[in-house]
Amino acid sequence: MSKFDYGSLLWKIDQYGTRTNFCKAVGITPVTLRKYITGATPMPSTFITKTCEVLSIPKEEIGAYFFKPDVDFCQQETS
């Protein structure tokens, strides 16, 4: 199992304004966002696409925001 580091994504969301306003813009609830970020619920591609539109994230940078490995988690798994 791999975990991702969403620190850059959360920073970008916070730059948008409030997380509640961001959630409204992409059509989810704050609870759903929390589930995506914690890995409790898989993040669907439709959410990633809509997030990129709302936050003006270029296609080339999707990996940096959505698929950056959580280094601490990866190190725990190999220990």
Secondary structure, DSSP 8 states (H G I E B T S, - for coil): ---B--HHHHHHHHHHS-HHHHHHHHT--HHHHHHHHHTSS---HHHHHHHHHHHT--GGGHHHHH--B-HHHHHHHH-
